[in-house]
Amino acid sequence: MIKLYRFPYSCYALKVQYLLDKLKLEYEAINVPYGDRTELVEVTGGRVVVPAIAHDGHIVVESRTICEYLLGLIDHELVPTAKAATIWAYADWCDSILEDVLFRLATPGIADKFPTSFERALFVFIKERKFGTGCVEAWQKTQPDLINNAKVLLGKTLESIAVNGYVAGETVSYADVTLLGHLAMVEYANPQLLSAISEELPRYMARVRAA
Ligand SMILES: N[C@@H](CCC(=O)N[C@@H](CS)C(=O)NCC(=O)O)C(=O)O
């Protein structure tokens, strides 16, 4: 049994979780309390970020490394060799360029969903330490600009999806699993944000989840 340590909103943890689902691997998802990461730190030997997995005596961290590990466990058709470069490059783009816009869009909504005021304050504090005082409020105010940025970034993806159904062709691939993780973070924050980027996105997400 695989143990997945996650925050429910984390795009990187969601990517790993969707991959576990697609590979039909048995797992237990452990929601790490944002304000108490004792178990996560003990399991990983000092890390405070998610995702991490524990499997068969191995502790694997960093979502890309975790996904490579999981994809190596069993036979699958999520990364056909002929398309491996394209699929991994697309997934890396999701984890960097796309994430840089989507997390700003999602952050104000995520902040409002923490169960305690302490966890919300800690989340905002951690963001402000990295991106400057008032960044979360600023991202709320610039939401229309962030939606437009997301529309531009996802424009070509939506064109491909309209023709093929999925990012890299007519069947679901690891590229879709990664994109779904990032879109699911936005959905967690506020599903209306997804429709504001494109009405097609909720339909695409349902298709990938069902595939
Ligand atoms: N490069 C890492 C990034 C992991 C990461 O940034 N995780 C975030 C959640 S999405 C986190 O745990 N942040 C710690 C915090 O908010 O305190 C990966 O791909 O696993």
The ligand as a Gaussian input file, in Angstrom:
#p B3LYP/6-31G(d) Opt

LIG

0 1
 N        8.876000      21.001000      -6.486000
 C        7.986000      20.451000      -5.475000
 C        7.036000      21.554000      -5.035000
 C        6.183000      21.142000      -3.859000
 C        5.444000      22.324000      -3.247000
 O        5.745000      23.498000      -3.509000
 N        4.450000      22.008000      -2.416000
 C        3.690000      23.048000      -1.743000
 C        2.207000      22.791000      -1.866000
 S        1.658000      22.954000      -3.558000
 C        4.024000      23.027000      -0.269000
 O        4.047000      21.978000       0.343000
 N        4.284000      24.220000       0.303000
 C        4.642000      24.353000       1.683000
 C        3.859000      25.420000       2.391000
 O        2.908000      25.998000       1.834000
 O        4.189000      25.634000       3.557000
 C        7.247000      19.258000      -6.076000
 O        7.034000      19.206000      -7.296000
 O        6.906000      18.339000      -5.304000

